[in-house]
């Protein structure tokens, strides 16, 4: 058993950066090193309790920010949901969906949400299904806006992820016939 313990301590020392290992307070057993590492990165019970309370408050206060587009709002919401899940904070499907629906700007999304709620589909949606519907509707709204746009120019950023090359226009030639 002594040999196995020494090997475990050696493996932990090799796996953990030296500057982090020095900060860990342990009594030189592999279990104490592991427990100290867990506390260092997950936090103590009081820290976890505080994080949970903070995330619950963030969830209660979650809303869209001024000028934030739908994609950014959904990214922020998914990050919050993931953080809450990591700390075992659970909500039922209806709570997750309702919070995101309430966070969407009512001016843009009120009618669509009303239609969803009145069709009876809304009550059965999971958060991922709801996000898919919102993203689909957002793309539809972008399409309509593009079709109604007087400029009618392509938006290469919608389908080309690389850097968009700048197109240089050739200089205008001045002639005697130019207006």
C-alpha positions as CSV (number, residue, x, y, z in Angstrom):
1,X,0.0,0.0,0.0
2,X,2.9,2.3,0.8
3,X,4.3,1.9,-2.8
4,X,0.9,2.6,-4.4
5,X,0.5,5.8,-2.2
6,X,3.9,7.0,-3.2
7,X,3.1,6.4,-6.9
8,X,-0.2,8.3,-6.6
9,X,1.5,11.3,-5.0
10,X,4.2,11.2,-7.7
11,X,1.5,11.1,-10.4
12,X,-0.4,14.0,-8.8
13,X,2.8,16.1,-8.5
14,X,3.6,15.5,-12.2
15,X,0.1,16.3,-13.3
16,X,-0.3,19.5,-11.4
17,X,1.7,22.7,-12.2
18,X,4.3,23.4,-9.6
19,X,3.1,26.9,-8.7
20,X,-0.4,25.4,-8.1
21,X,0.9,22.4,-6.2
22,X,2.8,24.7,-3.8
23,X,-0.4,26.6,-2.9
24,X,-2.3,23.4,-2.0
25,X,-2.6,22.8,1.7
26,X,-2.4,19.1,2.3
27,X,-0.9,16.5,4.7
28,X,1.2,14.7,2.0
29,X,-1.3,11.9,1.3
30,X,-2.8,11.4,-2.2
31,X,-6.3,11.8,-0.8
32,X,-5.5,15.1,0.9
33,X,-3.8,16.4,-2.2
34,X,-6.8,15.5,-4.3
35,X,-9.2,17.1,-1.8
36,X,-7.1,20.3,-1.7
37,X,-7.1,20.4,-5.5
38,X,-10.9,20.0,-5.6
39,X,-11.4,22.8,-3.0
40,X,-8.9,25.0,-5.0
41,X,-10.8,24.7,-8.2
42,X,-14.4,24.0,-7.2
43,X,-14.3,26.1,-4.0
44,X,-15.3,25.2,-0.5
45,X,-18.8,24.4,0.5
46,X,-19.4,28.0,1.5
47,X,-18.0,29.2,-1.9
48,X,-20.3,26.8,-3.8
49,X,-23.3,27.9,-1.8
50,X,-22.5,31.5,-2.6
51,X,-22.0,30.7,-6.3
52,X,-25.4,28.9,-6.3
53,X,-27.1,31.9,-4.7
54,X,-25.5,34.3,-7.2
55,X,-26.4,32.1,-10.2
56,X,-30.0,31.8,-9.0
57,X,-30.2,35.6,-8.6
58,X,-28.7,36.0,-12.1
59,X,-31.3,33.7,-13.5
60,X,-34.1,35.7,-11.8
61,X,-32.8,38.9,-13.2
62,X,-31.9,37.6,-16.7
63,X,-33.1,39.9,-19.5
64,X,-31.9,41.2,-22.8
65,X,-29.3,44.0,-22.8
66,X,-29.9,47.2,-24.9
67,X,-28.7,46.6,-28.5
68,X,-28.1,42.9,-27.9
69,X,-29.1,40.7,-30.9
70,X,-30.9,37.4,-30.4
71,X,-27.9,35.2,-31.0
72,X,-25.8,36.9,-28.2
73,X,-28.8,36.7,-25.9
74,X,-29.1,33.0,-26.5
75,X,-25.3,32.5,-26.0
76,X,-25.5,34.3,-22.7
77,X,-28.5,32.4,-21.6
78,X,-26.9,29.0,-22.5
79,X,-23.8,30.0,-20.6
80,X,-26.0,30.7,-17.5
81,X,-27.8,27.4,-17.9
82,X,-24.6,25.5,-18.2
83,X,-23.1,27.2,-15.2
84,X,-26.2,26.4,-13.2
85,X,-26.2,22.8,-14.3
86,X,-22.5,22.4,-13.3
87,X,-23.6,23.4,-9.7
88,X,-26.6,21.0,-9.8
89,X,-29.2,23.8,-9.9
90,X,-32.2,22.4,-11.6
91,X,-35.4,23.9,-13.1
92,X,-38.2,22.2,-15.0
93,X,-38.5,22.6,-18.8
94,X,-41.2,25.2,-18.4
95,X,-39.1,27.4,-16.1
96,X,-36.1,27.4,-18.5
97,X,-38.3,28.2,-21.5
98,X,-40.4,30.9,-19.7
99,X,-37.2,32.7,-18.5
100,X,-35.8,32.9,-22.0
101,X,-39.1,33.9,-23.5
102,X,-39.5,36.7,-20.9
103,X,-35.9,37.9,-21.7
104,X,-36.7,38.3,-25.4
105,X,-37.5,41.9,-26.4
106,X,-41.4,42.0,-26.5
107,X,-41.4,44.6,-29.3
108,X,-39.7,42.1,-31.7
109,X,-40.9,38.8,-30.2
110,X,-44.2,39.4,-28.6
111,X,-46.4,38.4,-31.5
112,X,-44.3,35.2,-32.3
113,X,-44.4,34.2,-28.6
114,X,-48.2,34.7,-28.4
115,X,-48.7,32.5,-31.5
116,X,-46.5,29.8,-29.9
117,X,-48.4,29.9,-26.6
118,X,-51.8,29.8,-28.3
119,X,-51.0,26.8,-30.6
120,X,-50.3,24.6,-27.5
121,X,-46.8,23.8,-28.7
122,X,-45.1,26.1,-26.2
123,X,-46.0,24.0,-23.1
124,X,-44.3,20.9,-24.4
125,X,-41.0,22.5,-25.6
126,X,-37.7,21.8,-24.0
127,X,-35.1,24.6,-23.8
128,X,-33.2,23.3,-26.8
129,X,-36.4,23.0,-28.9
130,X,-37.4,26.5,-27.9
131,X,-34.0,27.9,-28.8
132,X,-34.2,26.1,-32.2
133,X,-37.6,27.8,-32.9
134,X,-36.3,31.2,-31.8
135,X,-33.2,30.9,-34.0
136,X,-35.3,29.7,-36.9
137,X,-37.7,32.7,-36.5
138,X,-34.7,35.1,-36.2
139,X,-33.3,33.8,-39.5
140,X,-36.7,34.3,-41.1
141,X,-36.9,37.8,-39.8
142,X,-33.4,38.5,-41.2
143,X,-34.5,37.1,-44.6
144,X,-37.5,39.3,-44.7
145,X,-35.4,42.4,-43.7
146,X,-32.9,41.6,-46.5
147,X,-35.7,41.2,-49.0
148,X,-37.2,44.5,-48.0
149,X,-33.9,46.2,-48.0
150,X,-33.5,48.9,-50.7
151,X,-29.8,48.3,-51.1
152,X,-30.2,44.6,-52.0
153,X,-26.5,43.8,-51.6
154,X,-25.2,40.4,-50.5
155,X,-24.2,39.8,-46.9
156,X,-21.2,37.5,-47.3
157,X,-20.8,37.2,-43.5
158,X,-24.0,35.1,-43.3
159,X,-22.5,32.1,-45.2
160,X,-18.7,32.7,-45.4
161,X,-16.8,32.3,-42.2
162,X,-13.4,33.3,-43.5
163,X,-12.2,36.9,-43.7
164,X,-14.1,38.7,-46.3
165,X,-11.8,40.1,-48.9
166,X,-12.2,43.8,-49.6
167,X,-13.1,44.5,-53.2
168,X,-11.2,47.4,-54.6
169,X,-13.1,49.4,-57.1
170,X,-11.2,50.6,-60.1
171,X,-10.6,54.4,-60.2
172,X,-13.1,56.4,-62.2
173,X,-11.6,57.5,-65.5
174,X,-12.0,61.2,-66.2
175,X,-12.9,61.8,-69.9
176,X,-14.3,64.8,-71.7
177,X,-17.6,63.0,-71.9
178,X,-17.9,62.4,-68.1
179,X,-20.8,64.2,-66.4
